[in-house]
Amino acid sequence: MVDIQGTLDDRFSSVRDVLATNLESGADVGASVAVFVDGEPVVDIWGGFADVERTRPWERDTITNVWSTTKTMTALCALVLADRGEIDFYAPVARYWPEFKANGKESIEVRHLMSHTAGLSGWEEPMTTADLYDWDKATSLLAAQAPWWEPGTASGYHAITQGYLVGEVVRRVTGQSLGTFFRTELAEPLGADFHIGLPASADGRVSNVIPPPPADFAALGAVDPNSIAMRTLLNPLPTVEAVWTEGWRRAEIPAANGHGNARSVALVQSVLACGGHLNGRRFLSEAGCRAVFDEQSNGPDLVLTLPIRFGMGYGLPSEGMPIGPNAQTCYWGGYGGSVIVVDLDRRATIAYMMNRMESGIVGDARGFSIIAAAHEAIGTL
């Protein structure tokens, strides 16, 4: 039997059982699960190993690269600034970032960046993974290029670019990088062990992500190398080996290189779940939290080729993605399987972070099984 560490309310034993089953079957190598209700942990568990050789146990403070789950942290930063009146989601991006208006982008609004509808899902110029470590290069190229489709008419998942786009607006408004703003305004006040730009002092606690099976891009309907999907996902396509490097860890890639565990993700996102007030501090108003549900798109995504419903920075429930029993629920996840669900009606967050990646971009059965078990248990509270 696999040894599951941590604590949980007895009513959430089914959540522990799902994690144990995943670890015992080999579906997971190492993973953590957290459920917070009213800002307090009712589940905080972990198990398995931090390395593919299974020699190093996954510990309480083990962290890993969570890929696009990072986007929820970036979105929360923007929501905080919008609530303060420093950003207007319906204002042109060029109000804050004048160079951005080049090449016919004068009418693109901040909300288009938040909802993957800006038409800038990838770079026109060839990019390498190392180029992602160069903030000025990544952002200046996006500012100079033309959109790939009419902004606001459809979503096309901005897999890597969204972090630079939103992050540059944050930098122009605050004078701070996205990672610094997140650290000083959210992570440090909350005591959350989540990092966008990992300090060297945390390297020893990192569990390197384990490569997934080879991705079948044809299954995405992206067989045309000139399609929006292929241009988005392959320029560049960061390898898992690159994620193990110091260059990746130290950089700020606010759509993809956040490092944390389930506890830290669930804690930070509890700010949203709890109406902006957590641990005796108000981070944003209840109205500012509910801005998430301002629907921006609902239909087939040009990159993911799946029907996706986007609000302001988060995915929203839809017929194809019934992520929870309540309408006031939002979510997102990361390449390989990590996922966070935020239920504002029940003031709850559900987080699953792991090291063994599957090939899916929008989650897989491991996380969804944990979400289902957690929702059922929350209903008994």
N, C-alpha and C positions, 0 to 999 in steps of 0.2 A: 504494500500500500504506500502511495506517495504521502509524504509528510507536508501538510498544509500548515503554514505558520500564520500568526496574527490573531485578530479578534473579530468576532461578529455576534450580532444578536441571534439568538437561537432560531428565530423565525426566518432567518436567511440561510439555513443549513443547505437548502437546495442550491444556492449560489456556490457554496463551498463544494458541493458534490459535482457540479458542472466543471469547475476548475480542476478538481481531482481527476475526473474522468478524462479531461483533455490532456493532463500531464501523464496519466497512466498509459494512455493509448499512444503517446508520442505526437499527438496533434500539437501539443505545446512542449517546449523544452524548459522554459522558465517564463513565469508570468505573474502579474499582480492584478487584483480586482479590488475596487473600492466602491462603496455606495454611501453617499452622505444624504441625510435627511435633516432639514432645518439647520444645515451647516455643520452637523455632527456626524461622525462616522458610525454607521451601523454595520458596515462590512469594511474590513481593512486586512486583506489576506494576500499571501503570496506563496509560491512554491516552485520546485524544480531547480534548474541550474542556470547559471549566468553565462555558460560557455557551451559550445556545441559538443565538446568532448565530455561534458557532464562531470567535470572535476571541481567546479566552483559553485557552491550553492547560491541561489538567488536569495539575497538578504533583504532585511527591512528597508535599507537605504539604497538598494540597487536601482539604477536608472538606465534608461535606454533611449535610443533615438525613436521618436514616435511618429515621424514623418508628418503627414498632413493633419494629424490631430493638433499640431502646432497652430494651424490656421484659426482655431477657436480662441487661442490666446491673443493672436494678432487682432482678431475681430473684437474681442473684449476691450483691448486698448482703444480701438477706434470708437467703440460705444461709450467709453468713459469720456473721451474728448468731445464727442457729440453732445453728451449730456451736460457738459460744462459750457457748451456753446462755442467751443473752439473750432469745431468742424461742423459743417452743414452737409449732411449726406446728399442733399438735393442741389448743392452748389457745384459749379464746374471745378474739376480738378485743377484747372489752370489758375483758379483764384489763389491756391496755396502753392502751386508748383508751375510757375509761368512757362517754363520751357516745354511743358507737357502739351501745350496747344498746337504744337507743330503737326504738320501733315493731316490737317482736318480733324483734330481732336478737341476743338474748342468747346463742343457741346457735351463731351463726356463728363458725367457727374461722378462724385465720390461713390454714390450708391452703385454705380455700374462696376466699380472696382470691388466693392464688397460682395457683389452677387455674381461674379464671373460673367458679366454681360458686357464688358468693355471692348471686346474684340481684340484683346491683347493677351491671348492665352499662351503665346510663345514669342520667341525672338525671331525676327527676320534674318538677322546676321547670325552666322555660325557661332555657337557657344560651346565651350568646354566646361567640365565640372569645375575646374580651377577658376574659370571666369565668374562662377557663382560666389566666390570669395571676395570679389571686387565690387563693392556696393556701387561705386560711381559708374563703373562700366555697365553693370546690369541695369541700373535705373536710367542712365543717359540714353542707352540704346532704345529702351521702351519709350522714352519721351520723344524720340526722334521719328519713330516708325508710325505708319498708318495702321488703323485697325483692320483686322481680317474679315470682319462682317459689321453690319450696321449696329452700332452700340445700342443696347437696350432691347433688341428684337429677339434675342435668344441667349441662353447661357452656353458657354464653352469653357469647361473647367480650366481655370488658370492655375495649373498644378504647381508650378514654381513661381510664376510671375506675380501672383497675387500678393505674396509677401513683400516684394520689392515695391509694388505699386502702392499698397496701403501704407507700408512702412515709410516710404518717402514722403507721403502726405503727413504722417505723424512727425517725421523729422523736420519738415518745413514748418510745422505749426509749433512744435515744442523745442526745437533745437537739440533734441536727443534722438539717438538711434532707437529703433523699435525695441531692441533687446534691453537697452538701458531704461527706457520708459516702462516696459513691462516689469523689470526687476524692481525699480524704485517705487512704482505706483501700485503694484499688485503682489508680486512674489514676496518681497521682503516684508511688507506690512502683514501679510497672511502667514508668513513662515512656510511658504510653499517651495519645495525642492524641485523647481522647474526652471529651465534655463534656455534662452534663445541666444546662443553664444556661450558655450560651456567653458567655465574657468578650468585651468589646468589642475587646480586642487581637487576637482571632482573626477578626474580621469580614472582613478583607481576603482571607482564605484560603477563604472559603465559596463553594461552587458552589451557586447557587440551584436547587432541584429544578424540573423542567420538568413542567408539568401533563400528566396522563394524558388519554386519551380520556374522554368523559363516562361516568360509572359507570352501569351498567344495574342499578338496584336491583331491578327485577322479576326479573332473573335470579337474585337471591338468594332469591327466593320471598317478598320483602318488599313486596308490593303494598298491603297493608293499612297505612295510616299509623299505626294503633294497635298494630301488631305489635311484639314485643320488638326485632326486627331494626331496624325503622325508627326506633323511639324511641331505640335505642342509637346508630345511625350518623348520625342527622340532628340531634341535640340536644347540642352543636352539630355542624355539619359544617365543620371548618376548611378554608378554601380554600387552595390552593397559594400564592396571593398573600399570605395572612396569614403563611405560613411564612417569607416573605422579610423580614418586618419585625423591627425591634429588639425590640418587645414579645414576640414569640414566642421569639426567640433568648435573651433574658435570663431569661425565665421558666423554672421547673422543671416540666416536664410529663413525668414519668418513664415514661410509656407511649408517648411519641410525639415528643419534640423533642430527642433526643440527636443530637449532631453528631460525626461522625468519618469514618474511611475504612476500607477493608478491613483494612489493617495493624493499626489500633488495635483494631478489633472482634475480629480473630483473636487478637491478643495478650492482651487482657483475658480472653477466653473460654478461653484456654489454661490459665488457673488451674484451671478445671473439668476440662479435658481431661487435665491432668497430675496429677490426684489432689490438687489443692490446694497443691502445692509448685511454685514457679516462680521463676526468677532468684535462687536461693539463699534464698528466703523461703517460709515456710509460711503460707498465707492461711486455709486450713481443712483439716480432716482428709479422708482418702479416704472415710471413712464419710459425712462431711458432704457430699461431692460426690455420692455415690451416692444421697443423699436425693432427688435429682432424679427418680429412677426409681420413686418411690413413686406408683403410678398413682392418680389422683383422679377421672378420668372417661374414658369411652370410648364415644363414640356421636355421634349428630347434634347439632351445636352449634346452639343456639337463635338465634344471631345470624348465624353464617356459613352455616348450613344445610348444612354438610358434616360428614361423620363425622370427628371430631378426637379424638385421645387425648392427654390432658394429664397430665403428672406434676407435680412441685413447681416451678412457674414456667416450664416449658419444654414444648413439644410433643414427643411421643414417637413413634417409628415405628409405623406401622399398615399394614394392607393397602392402604388408600387413599393412604397417604403413606409409601412405602418409602424413607426419606430416606438410608439407608446400609445396608451389608452386615452391620452388627453390632447386636446388641440394645441394647448400652450406648451408644446414640447419641441425642442430643436436638437440638432445632433451634427456631428461630423466624425470622420475617422481618418486613418492613415493607411498608406500603402502597406500591405502586408497583414493588416487586420486590427490594429488598435482602433478604439472607438470610445467616444464620450457622448452620453445622452443627458440632456438637461430638461427637467420637467418643472416648469414654473408653477403649475397648478398644485403639485404635491411637494414643491420646494425640495426636489431631489436631484441628485446627479448619480450616474452609473458610469464607471470607467473600467476599461480593460486594456492593459498594456502588456506586451509580450515581446520576446526576442525572435522566436521562429516565425518567419514571414510566409504567408501564402501569396499567391500571385494577384489576388484581387486588389483593386484600387479603392473600392467602397465597402470593404468589410467582408466577413465570411461567417460560416456557421458557428465558429467558436465564440466570437463576440456576441452574435445575435442570440445564442442560447443563454449566455450569461445575462443579457438584457432582459430576456423573457422571464427568467427565473427571478431576477431582481424586481421587475414590475409586479409580478404576482405576490412577492413577499411584502413589498411596500403597501400593497392594497390591504394587508392584514394589520397594519399599524394603526 
